[in-house]
Amino acid sequence: MSDLTQQYLAAIAEHSAGFAEATRGNLGANVEHCPGWTVADLVWHLSEVHWFWSTIAEERLAEPPADERRPPRPSDDGLVDAFEAGARHLVEVLSAADQTHPVWTWAPQKDVAFVTRHQVQEAAVHHWDTVHAAGGELAISPALAADAIDEFLTFSVSSEADPAEPARPALEGSFALVASDAGTAWTLKDGVVPGTIRFDTGLDTGVRALVATASDLLLWLYGRVELNTSPVPTDLVTRFRALCFTD
């Protein structure tokens, strides 16, 4: 197992544990960025996510598992305990799996490695949700957040490998995201195919940039926090948002 895979697995375990801790005694609170959901609903959502992807990785499935296989939602009294068991199982499955083995995913990259990497930001962002619902604050580590930003820009925006359907208006410009605490930047620009985005790692000369911590940039991409976007034209930011699959 590579060092990077070990880091991903440790991050899933850490953020899942933090998620569970933040939910206890707070299941009835509203989750601001998941409209209509309580913390209990979010716990069950992430429990289902863990079941879904652990089943795919463990059984090496070439298609999603049938809906009728989904476990029933437990009572609220057992909800967090069931989540913790499912999170541990996910980490165990991904630890034992061949990361190169092909499996079904929603992205162009169809292997266990994609599942492992994406589950880091799934756990981290929802950890933030539960801490926020409890009135607290959470900063995702710079290295982890920077990797998740890179993953988001690769798989969660309209790209030549995975263009939006139906087609959306082109970016018509370029700007950069600069992670002030991670020493990393990404310059976003129009792809060759209209209505797609490509990015280069680094800050191109003369390009306007949104500068923030890696954690805040990631949470902004997921619609959790607001940033000062005034350095970049508003219409350019709006078109970028429209080309993202996740907000």
C-alpha positions in Angstrom: 0.0 0.0 0.0 1.4 3.4 -1.0 2.0 6.1 1.6 -0.6 8.3 -0.1 -3.2 5.6 0.2 -2.4 5.2 3.9 -2.8 8.9 4.3 -6.2 8.8 2.6 -7.4 5.9 4.8 -6.2 7.7 8.0 -8.0 10.8 6.9 -11.3 8.9 6.3 -11.0 7.3 9.8 -10.1 10.6 11.5 -12.9 12.6 9.9 -15.4 9.8 10.4 -14.6 9.7 14.1 -14.9 13.5 14.3 -18.1 13.4 12.4 -19.6 10.9 14.9 -18.4 12.8 17.9 -20.0 16.1 16.6 -23.4 14.3 16.1 -23.9 12.9 19.5 -26.5 14.8 21.4 -27.2 17.0 18.4 -29.2 14.7 16.0 -32.1 17.1 15.9 -30.1 20.2 14.7 -30.6 21.5 11.2 -27.8 21.1 8.7 -27.5 24.5 7.0 -26.1 23.4 3.7 -28.3 20.3 3.3 -31.8 22.0 3.2 -34.5 20.1 5.0 -32.0 17.7 6.7 -31.3 17.3 10.4 -28.0 16.0 11.7 -29.7 12.6 12.0 -30.5 12.6 8.3 -26.9 13.5 7.5 -25.7 10.6 9.7 -27.9 8.2 7.7 -26.8 9.7 4.4 -23.1 9.2 5.1 -23.9 5.7 6.5 -25.5 4.9 3.2 -22.5 6.4 1.3 -20.1 4.2 3.3 -22.3 1.1 2.7 -22.5 1.8 -1.1 -18.8 2.3 -1.7 -17.6 -0.5 0.6 -20.0 -2.9 -1.1 -18.6 -1.8 -4.5 -15.0 -2.1 -3.5 -15.4 -5.4 -1.5 -17.4 -7.2 -4.2 -15.5 -5.5 -7.1 -18.8 -4.5 -8.7 -19.0 -3.3 -12.3 -22.3 -1.6 -11.5 -24.0 -0.1 -8.4 -25.5 -2.5 -5.9 -29.2 -3.0 -6.2 -31.3 -0.6 -4.1 -33.1 -3.4 -2.4 -29.8 -4.5 -0.8 -29.6 -1.2 1.1 -29.7 -1.8 4.9 -32.7 -0.3 6.8 -32.3 3.0 8.7 -31.9 2.2 12.4 -33.6 4.2 15.1 -32.0 7.4 16.2 -30.8 5.6 19.4 -28.6 3.3 17.3 -27.9 5.7 14.4 -24.4 6.9 15.4 -23.2 3.5 16.5 -24.3 2.0 13.2 -22.5 4.8 11.4 -19.3 4.2 13.3 -19.4 0.5 12.5 -20.0 1.3 8.8 -17.1 3.8 8.7 -14.7 1.2 10.2 -15.9 -1.4 7.7 -15.2 1.1 4.8 -11.7 1.7 6.0 -11.1 -2.0 6.4 -12.4 -2.8 3.0 -10.4 -0.1 1.3 -7.3 -1.1 3.2 -7.5 -4.7 2.0 -8.5 -3.8 -1.6 -6.2 -3.6 -4.6 -6.4 0.1 -5.4 -5.9 -0.6 -9.1 -8.8 -3.0 -9.4 -11.5 -1.8 -11.8 -14.9 -1.1 -10.2 -17.9 1.1 -11.0 -17.7 4.8 -10.2 -19.6 7.8 -11.4 -16.3 9.3 -12.7 -14.1 8.6 -15.7 -11.6 7.0 -13.3 -13.1 3.6 -12.5 -11.0 1.9 -9.9 -10.8 1.5 -6.1 -8.2 4.3 -5.9 -10.9 6.7 -7.0 -13.2 5.5 -4.3 -10.5 5.8 -1.6 -9.5 9.4 -2.6 -13.1 10.7 -3.0 -14.2 9.3 0.3 -11.7 11.6 2.0 -13.5 14.7 1.0 -16.9 13.1 1.6 -15.9 12.5 5.2 -14.1 15.8 5.7 -16.8 18.1 4.2 -19.6 16.3 6.1 -17.5 16.4 9.3 -17.5 20.2 8.8 -21.3 20.1 8.3 -21.8 18.5 11.7 -19.4 20.7 13.6 -21.0 23.7 12.0 -24.5 22.4 13.0 -23.2 22.2 16.6 -22.0 25.8 16.5 -18.3 25.0 16.2 -15.6 25.5 13.6 -13.4 23.1 11.7 -10.4 23.7 9.5 -9.4 20.8 7.2 -5.7 20.3 7.0 -3.9 22.2 4.2 -2.4 19.2 2.5 -5.7 17.2 2.7 -7.7 20.1 1.5 -5.3 20.9 -1.4 -5.5 17.3 -2.6 -9.3 17.4 -2.4 -9.4 20.7 -4.4 -7.3 19.0 -7.1 -9.7 16.0 -7.1 -12.7 18.3 -7.3 -11.3 20.2 -10.3 -10.5 16.9 -12.0 -13.8 15.2 -11.5 -16.5 17.6 -10.4 -16.3 20.2 -13.1 -17.3 19.9 -16.8 -14.2 18.6 -18.6 -13.3 17.1 -21.9 -13.2 13.7 -20.2 -16.7 14.3 -18.6 -18.5 17.2 -20.2 -21.7 18.5 -18.7 -25.0 17.2 -20.1 -26.8 19.2 -21.3 -24.0 21.5 -22.5 -23.5 24.6 -20.4 -22.1 28.1 -21.3 -18.3 28.3 -21.7 -16.1 29.8 -18.9 -14.9 32.5 -21.4 -11.9 33.5 -19.4 -9.4 32.3 -16.8 -8.7 32.8 -13.1 -6.8 31.0 -10.4 -7.4 29.5 -7.0 -4.5 30.0 -4.6 -4.2 28.0 -1.4 -2.3 30.4 0.8 -1.3 27.9 3.4 -0.5 24.9 1.1 1.9 26.5 -1.4 -0.4 25.4 -4.2 -2.4 27.1 -7.0 -4.6 26.0 -9.9 -5.2 28.2 -13.0 -8.6 27.5 -14.5 -9.3 28.1 -18.2 -11.5 27.1 -21.1 -11.1 23.5 -22.4 -10.8 22.7 -26.0 -14.4 21.5 -26.1 -16.9 24.4 -25.6 -18.4 24.4 -22.1 -15.5 22.5 -20.4 -12.8 23.6 -18.1 -9.1 22.5 -17.9 -6.6 23.5 -15.2 -2.9 23.8 -14.8 -1.2 23.5 -11.4 0.4 26.8 -10.6 -0.5 30.4 -11.0 -0.2 31.7 -14.5 1.3 35.2 -14.9 -1.2 38.0 -14.9 -4.2 35.8 -14.0 -6.6 37.1 -11.4 -6.9 34.9 -8.3 -9.0 33.9 -5.4 -6.7 33.6 -2.4 -7.7 31.7 0.8 -6.6 28.8 2.9 -6.9 25.4 1.3 -9.7 24.5 3.7 -11.7 27.6 2.8 -11.2 27.1 -0.9 -12.4 23.5 -0.7 -15.4 24.5 1.4 -16.2 27.3 -1.0 -16.2 24.8 -3.9 -18.7 22.8 -2.0 -20.8 25.8 -1.2 -20.2 25.8 2.5 -18.5 29.1 3.0 -18.4 32.5 1.3 -15.1 33.9 0.0 -14.2 37.4 -1.1 -14.4 36.8 -4.9 -14.0 40.5 -5.8 -10.6 40.0 -7.4 -12.3 38.0 -10.1 -15.2 39.3 -12.3 -18.5 38.2 -10.9 -19.8 36.9 -14.2 -16.7 34.7 -14.6 -17.2 33.2 -11.1 -20.9 32.6 -12.0 -20.0 30.8 -15.2 -17.5 28.7 -13.3 -20.1 27.7 -10.7 -22.5 26.7 -13.5 -19.8 24.3 -14.8 -19.4 22.5 -11.5 -21.3 19.3 -10.8 -21.3 19.9 -7.1 -22.2 23.1 -5.3 
